[in-house]
């Protein structure tokens, strides 16, 4: 596990290579194994595969800010994460839905990494447009988009992004994250 965590990073350059449906399913099964409050599993995933369901993929792209569209369209798979904000357990506001969704995405990311598949999470999208495009009701809220694919060559990126493309990133020391 430590090796997966150490190896994980968020590239923007993706190879133009299809992910198999089997790999996607295995990754998503792992996402579904995450813990959640009262085990309500308040996560939904809208999966757009450029090679298999381009219509959904393109809808996800339309919700993204221009900066993210610039690079994320290289990824063969885009996943919109959605939190069920009203609990199926008691019908009340689920105050941990986004937290639980984040745990699920962490499982997804680590499982993908084990298969040599990289993920990059984005908050740069229009959640209201996503609600409209995907007919999300008031119980569901789009939270992030993930680009998923095999690591690509950074030379395919615009120069300003290619310069920043590196698995090395500064992390805060423990003294700054433990209070």
N, C-alpha and C positions, 0 to 999 in steps of 0.2 A: 504494500500500500504506500509506504513512504516513497518508493521510486516513482509511482504514478503521480503523487502529489508534487514531488520535486520536478518532474518532467512537464507537468501541465502548464500551459501558457495560452494566451489568446492571440493567435496569429490573425492577420487580415489577408494573407495570401493563401489561396486554396487551389489545389490541383483540380483540373477539369476531369474528374474521375467519379463515376457513379458509385454511390454507396449501395450495397446490396440490401434488399428488403429484410433479409435475415439479420444483418448487422443492425439495421435500424430497430427492428423488433427487439433484439437482445439488449440494445441500449435502453429502449423504452421500458422493458421489463424491469431493468435495474432502477430506473427512475421511479417506478411504481412501488418499489420495496422500501422507500424512505419512510421514516416515522412521521406521524402527524398527530395533532391533538385529537383525542377521542377516535383515532384511526379513521377520520372522515376522508382523508386523502383528497384535499381540496384543490387538486391540480388538474388541469386540462392542457393538452398540447395540440396545436394546429400545425400539422406537418406539411410543408411544401417541398416537394422533391422536383428539382428542375428537369429530371429525366423521366419522371413517371406521372406527376400531376402538376404540370407547369401552371395551370390556372390558379391553383391555391398558392403556389410559389409566387406568382406575379401579384396576387392580391396582397400577400405579406409585404412584398417590395413596395407597393404603393403607399403603405403606411409609414415607411422608413424616411428619416430625414435624408436630404441629398448627400451629406457626407457619408453616411453608412451605405447608401445605395451605390456609391462610387466603388466600393471594394467588396461588399457583401454578395453582390450578384455573381461573384466567382464561386462561391460556396455551392455545392450541389444540393444541399438541404438547408432550408430555413425553418425554424421552429418558433412559433409564437407561443409564449407561456401565458396561461390564463389561471387566475386564482378564483375559486368559488368563494365569494366573500360573505355569503349567507350560509351558515352551517347546516348541513343535512342532518346533523345530530339533534339540534334543538330549534332550528329555524331562526336563530338569532345571528347577529353580526359575528362573523368568525374573525376575531382579532389576531389570530395566528396564521391565517390563510397564506399570506405572502411569505411569512417565515417558513411555513411548511413547504410551500412551493420552492423556495430557495434551497431547502434541504434536498428536495427531489431533483432539482437541477444539478446540485453538487454530485449526487449519485450518478446522474446521466453523464456528466462531464468526465468523471473518473472512469466509468465503464467505457465510454468512447475512447478515452486515452489508452486504456488497456488494449484496444483494437487498433491503435495507431491512428485514430480519428481525433481531430482537434475541434474544439468549440470556441466560439467567441460570443460572449453575451453583450447585448446592446440595450441601452435604455433610450436611445435616440430614435423614437418613433412617435406617432400620434395615436395615443390610446383611444381617443374619441373616434377617430377615423377607423381604427381596428374594430371598435364596437359596432360601427355602422356596416363596414365591409363584411364582417363575419356574423352579423345579426346576434351579437351577444346581449343577453338580457341583463337586468340590473343586478342579478346575483353573480355575474361573472365580470372580471376586470382583466384586461390584457396588461401584463406586467413587463415583460422583456421579449426580445427576439434573440434567438441563437443562430449563428451560422455554424454549420457542421460540415466537415470534410477532411480530406487528406491534406497534409501540409504542402503548400505550393511554393513556387519560386517568387521571392520578393521582387524580382525585376518586373513582374507583371503588374505591380502596383504603381500608382503615381509616385514620382520621386520623393515628395515630402513624406509619404507613408512608408516607402521602402526604407528610408533612412531610420525610421523608428522601429522597424520590424526586427525584433530580437526576443529570444526566450528569457533574457536577463531583464529583470525589473526590480526596482528597489522595493523592499518590504520594511515596514516599520519594525523596530526592535521590540522585544517583549515588554520592555519598560514603558513603551508608549501604548501598548494595547491592553495591558493588565492594570486595572485601577483598584 
